[in-house]
Amino acid sequence: MAMYEHSHTNHTNTNNSAADDNKCIVREQDRFMPIANVIKIMRKILPSHAKMSENAKETIQECVSEYISFITGEANERCQCEQRKTITAEDVL
């Protein structure tokens, strides 16, 4: 199981221990959309006789997760610029 580390820079304190306190670890299952949901969506779109390789499922899972992350980040940026805390459907669209 892969784990991803994200570190946040502490601009007010250059002390390494302060920067270490701001690290968070994101587990792979928290980073990606659940594979069962991805497979369910793929099956709805593909013909009933179509077969999907494990590699294809994982690739779609990564792409969907990245897309969701990008859209969410853009919507969040818009809210921050407008000094709002709640992301609305309009922000996402």
C-alpha positions, 0 to 999 in steps of 0.5 A: 500500500503506497503512502504519499507525504505532503509537506507544508512550508512554514514561512514564519519559522525556518526551524526544521522541527516546525516544518516536520510538525506540518507534515501529513501522510495521505493514504492511497485509499484516501487519495483515490476514488474507490475502485468499486465505484470506478468499475460500476461507472465503467460498466454502465458506459461500456457494452455488456460484453466488454472486458476491463483489464486491471491496468485499465481500471486503475488508470481510470481510477487515477484519472478520475481522482486527479480530475476531481482533485483539480476541479475541487482545487479550482473551486476552492481557489475561487471561494478564497478569492471571494473570501467565502468558506463554502464551495457551491455547485456554481463554483464547481461548474 
